[in-house]
Amino acid sequence: MRKAAFKWADITDPRARRGRRWKLSELINAAFCGLLGACATLRDVEGMTDELGQVGRQYVPRRVPDTTLWQFLSRLDPSEFRVQLRQQIKALWRAKSLDPVGLPCGAVAVDGKGMGALEHDAEGDAQKNERGDGSPYWLSRMLRAALISAASTPCIDQMPIGAKTNEMASFIPFFDGLVTAYGAMFEIVTADAGMTSRGNADHVHAANKAYVMALKDNQPELFAEAKRLLLPLAKATPAASSLWEVYRGKLVQRRLFRTQEIAGYHDWTHLQQAWLVETWQRDDRDSDPKLVEQRFFLTSATVGKLTPDQILILVRGHWGIENDCFWTFDLQWKEDSVPWCSSGKAVETLGLLRMMAYNLLQLARRRHLRLKADDGSLDDPPAWRRLFEWVKQALRLSLDTSLPQTAAG
């Protein structure tokens, strides 16, 4: 964990020099420890710092009032925390903690994430809407990326989607940032249908990366051709099938069908294949399976780049950025409904800090806190709520073994 330490000294202090009662690192550590412990509000963070201060904590030495944290967080520059996030990921990569699992190369998934409704425009980055009574509110949205080839699926970048743009138009600058920061770390990028366009595909191909883009009716000609080619194949034996596994109380299996006949279609000169992934479901092992979902994908990856089984792993990883990462942020941290602070660009800043906390905890869950069963397989990762309790216990331990020293030093 020590290699994932952050350099809070590189953050610009937005406060005037006179009258400072707190060190910059103390305030950031207070917020970060609160995120590690999944505090619901800044009032809860205040309570945590009060408790830590009573046991002589070096990094959070005394109670930090929630109003102090609110004012501080609202004035921070989120771009500096984006740098901190990238440094965290690079440190973990150099420590061999993010090597591909089940895939021959690194793969990154890009998806949009809602951060909840605000009463202001977040300095021009939130999109204006109206309630039923005509009163305005603003939606804060981000593009995020996760390294889906790594066992811990860390979130590696975030960029706001501007008030007058959308995911499609935001993809290229976001992708360029990923290549600049992590170019050697991945060879494949996956994206939802909202970012599928020939311009975006051209840009990925020009960067010597392979794309896997979800396909829906926003690309009608390609979608129609993919269905024409793939749906007849779905009546035959699939190229690969996953094992039946439990997912949200049901048994689920995924089946892959693919075709090369779409290569170069509709002036997509780099297009090599189209994939169809079907999801089949049954209530128990004795019931008949039923088809519940069909999803189509376009890719510039050549045949042989991935085996059929690896394609299913990649597609599952692509879905994982929403079903695992984003679901965890919303369910465990209430990211989309209970912002600690909504003033200024605090939502964006807290999003980056939350991703850094998530990366550390998810690495612990997936790699370091899983015991081997008698048959040699790994037990399921510990539940998030249990992990948060362990974090709070660790924060109360001696300084030499504390989590803040290694994670927020």
C-alpha positions as CSV (number, residue, x, y, z in Angstrom):
1,M,0.0,0.0,0.0
2,R,2.9,2.3,0.7
3,K,3.6,2.6,-3.0
4,A,0.1,4.1,-3.5
5,A,0.8,7.0,-1.2
6,F,-0.4,10.4,-2.3
7,K,1.5,13.7,-2.4
8,W,-0.9,16.2,-0.8
9,A,2.0,18.7,-0.7
10,D,1.5,19.0,-4.5
11,I,-2.1,20.4,-4.0
12,T,-2.5,24.1,-4.2
13,D,-3.8,25.5,-0.9
14,P,-6.8,27.8,-1.8
15,R,-6.8,29.5,1.6
16,A,-5.3,32.9,2.4
17,R,-2.0,32.5,4.3
18,R,-3.2,34.5,7.3
19,G,-5.5,32.8,9.8
20,R,-5.0,29.2,8.8
21,R,-5.8,26.9,11.7
22,W,-5.3,23.6,9.8
23,K,-2.5,22.2,7.7
24,L,-3.6,21.4,4.1
25,S,-2.7,17.7,4.6
26,E,-4.8,17.5,7.7
27,L,-7.9,18.7,5.9
28,I,-7.4,16.4,2.9
29,N,-6.6,13.5,5.2
30,A,-9.8,14.1,7.1
31,A,-11.9,13.9,4.0
32,F,-10.0,10.9,2.6
33,C,-10.3,9.0,5.9
34,G,-14.0,9.8,5.8
35,L,-14.3,8.3,2.3
36,L,-12.3,5.2,3.3
37,G,-14.8,4.7,6.2
38,A,-17.8,5.5,3.9
39,C,-19.0,8.4,6.1
40,A,-22.4,9.5,4.8
41,T,-22.0,13.2,5.6
42,L,-19.4,15.8,6.6
43,R,-21.0,15.7,10.0
44,D,-20.0,12.0,10.2
45,V,-16.5,12.9,9.1
46,E,-16.4,15.5,11.9
47,G,-17.3,12.8,14.4
48,M,-14.6,10.4,13.0
49,T,-11.9,13.1,13.3
50,D,-13.0,13.9,16.8
51,E,-12.6,10.2,17.8
52,L,-9.2,10.0,16.0
53,G,-8.0,13.1,17.6
54,Q,-8.6,11.7,21.1
55,V,-6.3,8.8,20.4
56,G,-3.4,11.0,19.2
57,R,-3.6,10.7,15.5
58,Q,-0.7,12.4,13.6
59,Y,-2.6,12.8,10.3
60,V,-6.0,13.8,11.8
61,P,-4.9,15.3,15.1
62,R,-8.2,16.8,16.3
63,R,-11.8,17.3,15.4
64,V,-12.3,19.0,12.0
65,P,-15.7,20.9,11.9
66,D,-17.9,20.0,9.0
67,T,-18.3,23.7,8.0
68,T,-14.5,23.9,7.7
69,L,-14.4,20.9,5.4
70,W,-17.3,22.3,3.3
71,Q,-15.6,25.6,2.7
72,F,-12.3,23.9,2.0
73,L,-13.6,21.3,-0.4
74,S,-15.6,23.9,-2.4
75,R,-12.4,25.8,-3.3
76,L,-10.1,23.0,-4.3
77,D,-8.9,22.5,-7.9
78,P,-10.1,19.1,-9.1
79,S,-7.5,18.9,-11.9
80,E,-4.8,18.6,-9.2
81,F,-6.5,15.5,-7.8
82,R,-6.8,14.0,-11.2
83,V,-3.0,14.1,-11.2
84,Q,-3.0,12.4,-7.9
85,L,-5.3,9.7,-9.2
86,R,-3.0,9.0,-12.1
87,Q,0.0,8.9,-9.9
88,Q,-1.8,6.3,-7.7
89,I,-2.6,4.1,-10.7
90,K,1.0,4.3,-12.1
91,A,2.4,3.4,-8.7
92,L,0.1,0.3,-8.5
93,W,1.0,-0.6,-12.1
94,R,4.8,-0.4,-11.4
95,A,4.2,-2.6,-8.3
96,K,2.6,-5.3,-10.6
97,S,-0.7,-4.9,-8.9
98,L,-2.6,-4.2,-12.1
99,D,-1.4,-7.0,-14.4
100,P,-4.1,-8.4,-16.8
101,V,-6.1,-11.3,-15.6
102,G,-7.7,-13.6,-18.1
103,L,-6.7,-11.3,-21.0
104,P,-3.5,-11.0,-23.1
105,C,-3.3,-7.3,-22.7
106,G,-4.6,-4.3,-20.8
107,A,-8.2,-3.1,-21.5
108,V,-9.9,0.1,-20.4
109,A,-13.7,0.7,-20.3
110,V,-15.1,4.2,-20.7
111,D,-18.6,5.1,-19.5
112,G,-20.7,8.1,-18.3
113,K,-21.6,8.5,-14.7
114,G,-24.3,10.7,-13.1
115,M,-23.2,12.5,-10.0
116,G,-26.6,13.7,-9.0
117,A,-28.7,16.9,-9.2
118,L,-27.3,20.3,-8.0
119,E,-28.8,23.7,-7.4
120,H,-26.1,25.4,-9.4
121,D,-24.1,24.9,-12.6
122,A,-20.9,23.7,-11.0
123,E,-19.0,26.5,-12.7
124,G,-20.4,25.7,-16.1
125,D,-19.9,21.9,-16.1
126,A,-23.4,20.8,-15.1
127,Q,-26.3,20.5,-17.5
128,K,-29.4,22.6,-16.8
129,N,-32.9,20.9,-16.5
130,E,-36.3,21.8,-15.1
131,R,-38.5,20.1,-12.5
132,G,-42.2,19.6,-13.0
133,D,-42.9,22.9,-11.3
134,G,-40.5,24.8,-13.6
135,S,-37.7,25.3,-11.1
136,P,-34.2,24.7,-12.5
137,Y,-31.7,22.1,-11.4
138,W,-28.4,21.0,-12.9
139,L,-27.1,17.5,-13.6
140,S,-23.5,16.8,-13.0
141,R,-22.1,14.1,-15.3
142,M,-18.6,12.6,-15.7
143,L,-16.8,10.4,-18.1
144,R,-14.9,7.7,-16.2
145,A,-12.6,5.0,-17.1
146,A,-11.7,1.7,-15.4
147,L,-8.9,-0.7,-16.0
148,I,-11.1,-3.8,-16.5
149,S,-8.2,-6.1,-17.3
150,A,-7.0,-5.9,-13.7
151,A,-8.4,-8.1,-11.0
152,S,-9.4,-5.1,-8.8
153,T,-10.9,-3.1,-11.8
154,P,-9.5,0.3,-10.6
155,C,-11.1,3.6,-11.7
156,I,-8.3,5.4,-13.5
157,D,-9.6,8.7,-14.8
158,Q,-12.5,11.2,-14.7
159,M,-13.5,14.2,-16.8
160,P,-16.7,16.3,-16.5
161,I,-19.1,16.3,-19.4
162,G,-19.7,19.9,-20.2
163,A,-23.0,21.7,-20.0
164,K,-23.3,22.0,-23.8
165,T,-21.9,18.7,-25.0
166,N,-22.4,14.9,-24.5
167,E,-20.6,11.6,-24.1
168,M,-20.0,11.3,-27.9
169,A,-18.3,14.6,-28.2
170,S,-16.4,14.2,-24.9
171,F,-14.9,10.9,-25.8
172,I,-11.9,12.1,-27.9
173,P,-10.4,14.5,-25.4
174,F,-11.0,12.0,-22.6
175,F,-9.4,9.1,-24.6
176,D,-6.4,11.4,-25.4
177,G,-5.9,11.9,-21.7
178,L,-6.0,8.1,-21.2
179,V,-3.3,7.6,-23.9
180,T,-1.1,10.3,-22.5
181,A,-1.3,9.0,-18.9
182,Y,-1.5,5.3,-19.5
183,G,-0.6,4.6,-23.1
184,A,1.6,1.6,-22.2
185,M,-0.9,0.1,-19.8
186,F,-3.7,-0.8,-22.3
187,E,-4.2,-1.9,-25.9
188,I,-8.0,-2.1,-26.0
189,V,-10.7,0.5,-25.1
190,T,-14.4,-0.4,-24.8
191,A,-17.2,2.2,-24.9
192,D,-21.0,2.2,-24.6
193,A,-23.2,2.9,-27.6
194,G,-23.5,6.6,-26.7
195,M,-19.9,7.0,-27.8
196,T,-20.0,4.8,-30.9
197,S,-19.2,6.9,-34.0
198,R,-16.9,6.5,-36.9
199,G,-15.0,9.7,-35.8
200,N,-14.3,8.2,-32.4
201,A,-13.4,4.8,-33.9
202,D,-11.0,6.6,-36.4
203,H,-9.4,8.4,-33.5
204,V,-8.8,5.2,-31.4
205,H,-7.4,3.4,-34.5
206,A,-5.0,6.2,-35.3
207,A,-3.7,5.9,-31.7
208,N,-2.8,2.3,-32.4
209,K,-5.4,1.0,-30.0
210,A,-8.2,-1.4,-30.7
211,Y,-11.8,-0.4,-30.0
212,V,-14.8,-2.4,-28.8
213,M,-17.9,-0.3,-29.1
214,A,-21.4,-1.2,-28.2
215,L,-23.9,-1.0,-31.1
216,K,-27.5,0.2,-30.9
217,D,-29.9,2.0,-33.2
218,N,-28.0,5.3,-33.0
219,Q,-25.9,3.7,-35.8
220,P,-28.9,2.4,-37.8
221,E,-27.1,1.0,-40.9
222,L,-24.4,-0.7,-38.9
223,F,-26.9,-2.0,-36.4
224,A,-29.1,-3.5,-39.1
225,E,-26.2,-5.1,-40.8
226,A,-24.9,-6.6,-37.6
227,K,-28.3,-8.1,-36.8
228,R,-28.6,-9.4,-40.3
229,L,-25.3,-11.2,-40.0
230,L,-25.4,-12.3,-36.4
231,L,-29.0,-13.3,-35.6
232,P,-29.0,-16.3,-37.9
233,L,-25.7,-17.4,-36.2
234,A,-27.4,-17.3,-32.8
235,K,-29.5,-20.4,-33.9
236,A,-26.3,-22.4,-34.1
237,T,-23.6,-23.4,-31.6
238,P,-22.0,-20.3,-30.0
239,A,-18.3,-19.6,-30.4
240,A,-18.0,-19.6,-26.6
241,S,-20.3,-20.0,-23.5
242,S,-19.6,-19.0,-20.0
243,L,-20.3,-21.3,-17.1
244,W,-23.6,-20.8,-15.3
245,E,-23.1,-18.5,-12.3
246,V,-25.2,-16.8,-9.7
247,Y,-25.9,-13.1,-10.5
248,R,-28.4,-11.1,-8.4
249,G,-30.2,-14.3,-7.3
250,K,-30.5,-15.9,-10.7
251,L,-28.3,-18.3,-12.7
252,V,-26.8,-16.6,-15.7
253,Q,-24.9,-17.7,-18.8
254,R,-23.4,-15.6,-21.6
255,R,-23.0,-16.9,-25.2
256,L,-20.9,-15.4,-27.9
257,F,-21.5,-15.3,-31.6
258,R,-19.2,-13.4,-34.0
259,T,-18.7,-12.6,-37.7
260,Q,-16.0,-11.1,-39.9
261,E,-18.3,-10.5,-42.8
262,I,-19.0,-6.9,-41.5
263,A,-15.3,-6.0,-41.9
264,G,-14.9,-2.6,-43.6
265,Y,-18.7,-2.0,-43.8
266,H,-20.1,1.5,-44.3
267,D,-16.6,3.1,-44.7
268,W,-15.4,1.8,-41.3
269,T,-12.2,0.7,-42.9
270,H,-10.7,-0.5,-39.6
271,L,-13.7,-2.5,-38.6
272,Q,-12.8,-6.2,-38.3
273,Q,-15.7,-8.0,-36.5
274,A,-19.1,-7.8,-35.0
275,W,-20.0,-9.6,-31.8
276,L,-23.3,-10.7,-30.4
277,V,-23.4,-11.6,-26.7
278,E,-26.6,-13.2,-25.4
279,T,-27.5,-13.5,-21.7
280,W,-29.5,-16.5,-20.7
281,Q,-31.1,-16.9,-17.3
282,R,-32.9,-19.5,-15.2
283,D,-34.3,-19.6,-11.7
284,D,-32.4,-22.7,-10.7
285,R,-30.4,-25.6,-12.2
286,D,-33.6,-27.6,-13.0
287,S,-35.5,-24.8,-14.8
288,D,-35.4,-24.1,-18.5
289,P,-33.1,-21.3,-19.6
290,K,-34.6,-18.2,-21.3
291,L,-33.0,-15.5,-23.3
292,V,-33.1,-12.2,-21.5
293,E,-30.7,-9.9,-23.4
294,Q,-28.9,-9.5,-26.7
295,R,-26.0,-7.0,-27.0
296,F,-24.1,-6.2,-30.2
297,F,-20.5,-4.9,-30.5
298,L,-18.2,-3.5,-33.2
299,T,-14.4,-4.0,-32.9
300,S,-11.3,-3.3,-34.8
301,A,-9.5,-6.2,-33.0
302,T,-8.4,-8.7,-35.5
303,V,-9.4,-12.4,-35.2
304,G,-6.9,-14.1,-33.1
305,K,-6.2,-11.0,-30.9
306,L,-8.7,-12.5,-28.3
307,T,-10.0,-16.0,-28.0
308,P,-13.7,-16.5,-27.8
309,D,-13.5,-17.1,-24.1
310,Q,-11.4,-13.9,-23.7
311,I,-14.0,-12.0,-25.6
312,L,-16.6,-13.0,-23.0
313,I,-14.2,-11.9,-20.2
314,L,-13.7,-8.5,-22.0
315,V,-17.4,-7.9,-22.5
316,R,-18.2,-8.8,-18.9
317,G,-15.4,-6.4,-17.8
318,H,-17.0,-3.7,-19.9
319,W,-20.4,-4.2,-18.2
320,G,-18.5,-4.3,-14.9
321,I,-17.6,-0.6,-14.9
322,E,-21.4,0.1,-14.4
323,N,-22.5,-3.0,-12.6
324,D,-19.6,-3.2,-10.2
325,C,-17.8,0.2,-10.0
326,F,-20.6,2.6,-10.5
327,W,-23.1,0.5,-8.6
328,T,-20.7,0.4,-5.6
329,F,-20.2,4.2,-5.7
330,D,-24.0,4.7,-5.6
331,L,-25.0,2.0,-3.2
332,Q,-22.1,2.2,-0.7
333,W,-21.1,5.8,-0.9
334,K,-24.4,7.3,-2.1
335,E,-22.5,9.3,-4.7
336,D,-25.5,10.1,-6.9
337,S,-27.8,11.2,-4.1
338,V,-26.0,12.5,-1.0
339,P,-23.1,14.8,-1.9
340,W,-20.9,15.9,1.0
341,C,-20.5,19.3,-0.6
342,S,-22.1,20.6,-3.8
343,S,-20.5,24.1,-3.8
344,G,-18.0,25.1,-6.5
345,K,-16.4,22.0,-8.1
346,A,-16.5,19.9,-4.9
347,V,-18.6,17.2,-6.6
348,E,-15.8,16.6,-9.1
349,T,-13.1,16.8,-6.5
350,L,-14.8,14.4,-4.2
351,G,-15.5,12.1,-7.1
352,L,-11.7,11.8,-7.7
353,L,-10.9,11.3,-4.0
354,R,-13.7,8.7,-3.8
355,M,-12.1,6.9,-6.8
356,M,-8.7,6.8,-5.0
357,A,-10.3,5.4,-1.9
358,Y,-12.3,2.9,-3.9
359,N,-9.1,1.8,-5.7
360,L,-7.3,1.0,-2.4
361,L,-10.2,-0.8,-0.8
362,Q,-11.0,-2.7,-4.0
363,L,-7.4,-3.8,-4.3
364,A,-7.6,-5.1,-0.7
365,R,-10.9,-6.9,-1.3
366,R,-9.9,-8.6,-4.5
367,R,-6.2,-9.4,-3.9
368,H,-5.3,-9.3,-0.2
369,L,-8.3,-10.2,1.8
370,R,-9.5,-13.3,0.0
371,L,-8.8,-16.6,1.7
372,K,-8.4,-19.9,-0.1
373,A,-11.1,-22.5,0.3
374,D,-10.2,-26.2,0.9
375,D,-10.4,-26.9,-2.8
376,G,-7.9,-24.2,-3.6
377,S,-10.4,-21.7,-4.9
378,L,-10.7,-18.2,-3.5
379,D,-13.5,-17.2,-1.2
380,D,-15.7,-14.3,-2.2
381,P,-14.3,-10.8,-1.4
382,P,-15.5,-9.4,1.9
383,A,-18.7,-7.3,1.9
384,W,-18.2,-3.6,1.5
385,R,-19.8,-2.8,4.9
386,R,-17.6,-5.2,6.6
387,L,-14.5,-3.7,4.9
388,F,-15.6,-0.2,6.0
389,E,-15.7,-1.4,9.6
390,W,-12.2,-2.9,9.3
391,V,-11.0,0.5,8.0
392,K,-12.4,2.3,11.0
393,Q,-10.8,-0.2,13.3
394,A,-7.5,0.2,11.6
395,L,-7.7,4.0,11.9
396,R,-7.9,3.5,15.7
397,L,-4.8,1.4,15.8
398,S,-1.2,2.5,16.5
399,L,0.4,4.9,14.1
400,D,2.8,2.3,12.7
401,T,0.0,0.1,11.4
402,S,-2.5,2.7,10.5
403,L,-4.1,2.9,7.0
404,P,-3.8,6.7,6.7
405,Q,0.0,6.4,7.0
406,T,0.2,4.1,4.0
407,A,-2.7,5.4,1.9
408,A,-2.7,9.1,2.6
409,G,0.9,9.8,3.7
